[in-house]
Amino acid sequence: MRAIWIYIFVALSSFSAFAQEIKNPVSQTEMEKIYQEVRTPYKYGLVMVPTDKDHKMDCPTIFRKGKDWYMTYLIFSGRGYETWLSKSKDLLHWENLGKLMSFEDSGKWDDNQKAGYNALLDMKWGGSYHAKTFDGKYWMSYFGGKEKGYEVEPLSIGMASTPKHPSIVQEWNRLAKPVLSSSDQDVRWWENRNKLFKSTVIEDKSRLTGHRFVMYYNAVGDSLTNNKKTRWYERIGMAVSDDMINWKRFQKNPVVHHPVGITGDAVIQQIGKNYVMFYFGAFWQDRKGSFNRFAVSKDLVNWTDWNGNNLIESSEKYDELYAHKSFVLKHKGVVYHFYCAVNKQDQRGIAVATSKDLGKSKVNFVQ
């Protein structure tokens, strides 16, 4: 018995040291300034919803071409995830355009799950939000899987590309194999449970990591055992690449995490000299439900977590079950915080909150 308690003490001490160690921290004054800059107290409401009760909409990614805005997002049917595209002129009213990554019956590793996120977007706060190319192509990372159903394992991260602009409705070209999976020889302890989820790929122009491209992704790790009370654990870690095809894990530990529950779906914006990671949390020890928060870094590697109020949390009928999964941008002095809104009937759609009062949406879930 004494040996067991010694083991537990050592394990907790190690975890505590890991959790508290922050190199190159961002000052509380800077954190507060960023919070004031990005907060969006006005909920405009739903902007995109499924056309029926049988499908669920999730995970917005926003980019711009000319005067038009585009959103890639996910649709879940009972079979799995597919990736879709919509268009807007004002960031508030959206029109569905079509599908970008569809189900297949070809025996491939990703036949039934293709959840995509545009890569290499201009991440300057208030910038162009244009999609950029590498090697003459536009890129999209995604998590995929061969099994039917809701996030059935194994789920791995794949990469897709196209020479055509991502504002065009098209089927993207996907690599034949995942670029990261839980079966890789160098898989880390925090991602070894067969589920790798959302990935965000940015260009590290200053080579702060020593590489051209950085991927942030969340995954399920080994603390899942007997974890019924807190659902599941997910943490955000990093991978790096110089060619968008060959990726290697960066560091042994995740870069943003919390003791229990989910920490996931990172999206990066650069505000001045700081990098801001918007992410969502769920089922934490000290907070109920799900919510959107942020962390800040000066080097893309070491992140200081915000310890104040949530940016987005449940408060309306349309998001009373969950309010989570960010995409945040600034345009013409207004901050737009897009997120996944889930009501108590488990209907899922895309909502937005803003830094200025822009009125209320007339979009509602199908009754």
N, C-alpha and C positions, 0 to 999 in steps of 0.2 A: 504493500500500500504506500509506504514512504517513497519508494522508487517512482510510483505513478505520480505522486504529488510533485516530486522533483522535476519529472519530465514536463508536467503541465506548467510549472513555474518557469522553467527554461523556455518553453515554447511561447508562453505569453510574454515573457521578457523580450524575446527575440522579435516577436510580432510588434510589440510596443516600440522598440527601438527603430524597426523598419518603418513603422507608421509615422514616427515623429521626425525622422531625419529628412530635412529639407535643405538642399544646397541652393545657394543663390536665391534666397527668399525675396518675395515682393513685399514691400512695406504695407502696413495696414492703411496708411494714408493713401497710397496708390490703389489699393484694393477698394477702398471706399469711393474714390473718384471714378473708378471703372464701374462700380455698382450704380452710381448716380448716372453715369453715361448710358448704360445699357438697359436700365429698368424700363418696363413697359406696363404702367398701371392701368391702361385702358384696354379692356377686352372688346375687340370689334366683333368677334364671334366666328362661327364656321364660315369657311370660304370654299371648301370642297367636301362633298359627301358622296358615298356610293349611291347608285340608282335604285338599290333594293336593300332588304335587310339581310341578305345572304352573303354579302361581301363586306370587307372591312378595308379601310384606307389608312395608310400609315407612312411615316418617315419622309417628310418633304425635304428636297434639296433644290435650292433656287439659284438660277444664273440668268444672265442678261445678254441679249443681242440687239443692238440698235436701241430703239425705244421700247422694245417688248421684253417681258420677263417670262421665264419658263420654269416650270416645276416638274422635276421627276419625283415620283412617289410610288408607293407599293400598293397593290391590291391583293388581299388574301381571299381566296375562295377556299372551300373545304379541301381542295387539292394541294394548295401551297401558295407561294408568293410569285407574282409577276411584277414587272416594272413598267410604269406608264409615264406619259408626258402630258402636261397641260400648259396653257398660255394665258398671259394677262397683260393689260396695258397699264394697270394702276396698282398692282400687288394686292388688290382686294377682290376683284371679280375675275374668275378663272374659267377657262373653257378647256375641256378635255380634248386632246388631239389624237391619242392612240397609244399603242403598245410598243415597248422597246425591247423587252426580253420576255419571251413567251414559253409556255410549257412545251415539252417535246416528249416523244415516245421512241427515242432512239437508243436507249440504253446508256446514255452519258451520265456522268457523275452529278450533273445539275439538272436533270430532266424536270424535276417537280418543284424546285426552289430557285428563284433568281431575283434576289432583292438588291437592287442597284443604287449606287451613289456616285454622282459625277465627281471626277477627280480634277485636280489642277485648276481649280477656280481661283480667280483673283480674290485674295482674302483681306485686302486692304479695307479697313473700316471706312465706309462711305465711298468706296472705290467703284470700279467699273463692274465688278462681279462677272466679268467675261470668263468663259471657258477657254483655257489655253491648250496648245498642242505640244506634243513631244514626239520626235521622230515622224513628223507629218501626220499624226493621228490625235484624236481626242480619246480620253480614257475614262473608264468607269470601273470602279471596284464593286464587288457584290459578294453576298454570301449565298452559297448554293448547296443543294442537296438532291439526292436521288429519291428519297422517300416521300410519300404523300402524307399530308396532314399539317398540323400546326407545329412548325419548328422541330420536326422529328429528326433526331440525330442519325448519322453524322452530318454536321454543317461545316463547310469549309469556305475559305475566301478565294474567289476567282478574280480574274481581270479580263475586261472586255475593251475593245477599241473600235474606232471607225474613222475613215478619212473624211466623212461628211460631218457638217456641223451638227452638234447634239440637239439643236432646235428642230431638226428634221425628223419626222417619224420614220423609224427604220429599225430593223433587227440588228443589234450590235454583234460584232464578231468576238467570240469568246475563246480564250485559250483552252486547249484540250484538257488541261489538268489544273487543279487548284494551285495557287501560289503559296498558300499557308493552310495547314490542316493540323488537327490534333494527333495525327499519326506520324508527323515529321520527327526525325531523330532528335532535333534540338528543341522540341516543344517544352514550354515552361510549365511550372507547377500550377500556375493560375489559369491555364488554358487547356488542360489535359482531359476534359470531360466531354469531348466530341461535339462541342458547340462553339464555333467562332461566329460572331455576329457582325454588327455594322462596322464598316471601315471608312475612314476619311483619309484621302491622300492629298498632300500638299507638296509644293516645291520649296525646298530649303535653299534659297538663293545664296545665303551667307555661309552655307555649309557648316552650320552650327553643330550638326551631328556627324560631319565628315562625309556626308552623302548628299546626293541631289534631291532625293525624294524621301518623304517620311509618311508612314501609314500609322494612324491611331486606330485601334480596334479593341472591341471588348469580347470577352469569352468567359465560359464557365470553367471554374477551376476545382481543385481537389478538396476544398472544404465543403463540397456538396454533401458528403456523407452525413446521414441522419439530420438533415437540415430542414425538416418539415416546418419548424416554427418560423423560420425566416425565408421560406420559399427556396431561393437559390442565391448563389453568390456570382456576381460578375464584376470584372475589373477591367480597366483600360490600360493597355500596353502599347508598345511601339515595334515597328519593323522599318527597315530602311532598304533603299534600292538606288541604283544608278541608271537603270534601263527600263523601269516599270514592269519588268517581267520576272526578274530574279530578285526575290526578297529574302532578307535575313533578319532574324529577331535582334532587337537592340536592348541590351540589359537582361538580367535574369528576372527582375521584379516588375510589376505593373507601375505605371507612373501616376495614376489617380485611382484611388480605391477607398473603400470604407469597410469597417469591421464585418458588417452583415449586409445582405440584400444586394441590390443592383447598383452599379456605377457604370454607365454605358452611353453609347451613341455620341461620341465626341464630334464637335464641329469647331473649326478654328477660324478666328478673326484676328487681324493684327491692328491693334489700337495704339498708335504712336510707336514706342519702342517695345511695347509689351504684346505678347501673344495671349489671347484669351480663348480658353477652351470652354465652350458651352456643352453641358452634358446633362443627363437626367439621373436621378436617384429614385429608388423605390424600396420599400420594405426595410428601411433602416431601423436601428434600435431607437433613435430619438425622434423620428418623424414618421407620420402615418402616410399611407398611400404612395403616390408618385409625384414628382416635382422636378422642375428644371433649375439648375444651378450653374456655377462657373468656377474655373480655376485660372490662374495667371502664371505665365512663365516669361523669363527673359532669354532662355536658351533652347526652348522646345523640348527640354529633357526634364528639368526640375520644375514642379508645379506647386504653387501656393494655393491652397483651397480657400474659397470664400466661406466665412463662418457666420454670415448674417442671414437675412431673410431670403426665402426662395424667390427666384425670378418669376416663375409660373407655378401655380398650384390650383387644385380644384376649387371652384367657387361658383360655377354656373351649372344649370341643368345639363347642358351638352358635354361638360367635362367633369361631372361630379364623381365618376368612378376613377378615372385617371386623367392627368394633364401632364404630358411628358414629351420627350424627344424634340429637341430644338433645331431650328435653323434661324439664325439671327443676323439681320443686316441693317444698314443705315442708308437711307436714300432721301436726299433733299431735306436733311435735318430731322427726319422722322425715323425712329427705330421700329422695325417690324420683327416681332418674335413669333415665328410660325411654330406650331406644335401639334402633336396628335391629341385629339380630344375624344374621350370615351365616356358615354353616359352609362347609367345603371342597367340599361338593356344590352350593354356591350356592343353598341353601335360605335364605329370608329370613323372619324373624319379629320380633316385638317382645319385648324382654327388659327387665328392670329390675334396677338395683343400688340398695342402700339404705345409709343411714348407721348403721343398727342391724341386727343379725343377726335376720332374720325367718324363717329356715329356708331350705328349698330347694323350688323349683317342681317339680311332677310333669308339667308340660307338655313335650312333646318334638316334634320335627319328625316328619312322617310318614315311615315307613321303606319 
